[in-house]
Amino acid sequence: MQSRVMEHESLNKYKPVNCRHFINGAFMDSLSGETVSNINPATEKEIGRIAVGGEEEVNLAASAAKKALQGPWGRMTSFERSSVIRRIGDLILENREELAYLEAVDTGKPYRLALEMDITRAAHNFYFFADYLTSMGTEAYQQDQKALHYAVRRPVGVVGMINPWNLPLLLLTWKLAPCLAAGSTAVMKPSEWTPMTATKLAELCSEAGIPDGVVNLVHGFGPGSAGEAITTHPDIDAVTFTGDTKTGTAIMQAAAPSLKKLSFELGGKNPNIIFADSDLDEVIETTLKSSFLNQGQVCLAGSRIYVESRIYDEFLEKFSRAAKEMTVGDPFDERTNVGALVSREHYERVKYYINLAGEEGGTIITGGTAMPEGLEEGYYVQPTIVTGLKQSARCVQEEIFGPVVTVIPFDTEEEAVGFANDTSYGLGTSIWTNDLRKAHRVAHRIEAGIIWINTWYLRDLRTPFGGMKESGVGREGGAHSFEFYSELSNVTVKL
Ligand code: NAD
């Protein structure tokens, strides 16, 4: 496939990178020399090789990370640590075009989206935690005239970070920035499908002045490979994981014998509840994003849309018209709204669910499994809207993680809340209404960690982020991230 309009000619100077491990401040191949192919999902062509690490590489990385806790890193003041962390943010922005290019060729997402969302937010993760570190306080309690109690914070130690492929740099930095701010050290594993920006980040951390051994990167797969080795390693004190709910269960089991501290951000099947008294134009504009942004591969995607019956037909007409107008195609074409799905395996999975929707009695009112017009290769799926499914259908209950949404009408507030909560997940929810009381009332009844009223994906990094039910364990963001990446000791002084 030829790129129709390359967003910037200057991007031609960037090249995909071969991904090697970064351990104790240096890049290295796997001890076995093993590599796998890295495929560009928009062209289906190999764009590089990825080192496949396992137990041996994780051993080296964990031992470097453990040693680094006692080295110059452990002796830095919080102001020194904060300025190095801030410098990583600066370097990300200085290299933003190259990072966005790498993210786009690795994931298939539109270059412009990578530039404006993934890379910009990745830099802000470092700025936010650099500031947070120098402005936070600690807990202290005075117990009458008897005693003074205060909490002392120290790094949790070596943290294993296991990452998914949908927002590779953004989610990795959401873990690494608070880890460094807390003074801990890292053994990171990116997804085997999208390892490029993590590799570049390791280089930038070193350039920013992070001492050797503090940030380590091991590439590889999950079970029986680098991922599993991280979850069982005795010198890794905590594991933070973002990915599929089933993988979360496997990691919890593997980590149990060594009682590691765990933080999980897992899957979602998030309701988007639209009441008749909402502002429909605003609803459509945001619902297009919550349905199809990043090809629908967003854990917070509002993939179950519930619309009050009174406006159901009008909503469907406007929403499907807008979805049909979206441009699917080359991630480097500036007109593209929807790029390629991340891999052949995932592409087949999403198409399986679209076919299943038909078998379950659904009607595909736009989209489907056919290749979008004008495209001959690449893992492309058109924005797909399914109606007529029962609440119990698998396509309504299971996470598809692609540009596929279901739309179901409801009559009452009670019914909407019932539908929304009728799932094993509990990550995000959007509620659309101009009735203030109804908005709060419904928000308080929804079983989800993140609830938006008249918006979607609006984030402030100080707020608690995470899921309930099968969508996660623990919360991240501001003080919550700090809790995870540090240990607290209480000191009591008898007065
Ligand atoms: P995945 O669980 O298949 O893989 C994630 C990572 O885990 C990869 O690096 C993989 O190599 C590793 N892994 C797999 N099995 C492992 C094992 N047994 N032990 C250790 N590591 C293992 O998930 P994915 O397909 O990469 O990502 C998509 C999923 O991530 C979706 O379910 C999505 O909702 C979820 N997600 C959640 C959030 C959130 O904040 N809640 C954010 C993004 C993605």
Residues whose N, C-alpha, C, O or C-beta is under 5 A from the ligand:
A	BS01	NAD	I162 N163 P164 W165 K189 P190 S191 E192 G220 F221 G222 P223 G227 E228 T242 G243 D244 T245 T247 A250 E265 L266 G267 G268 C299 S471
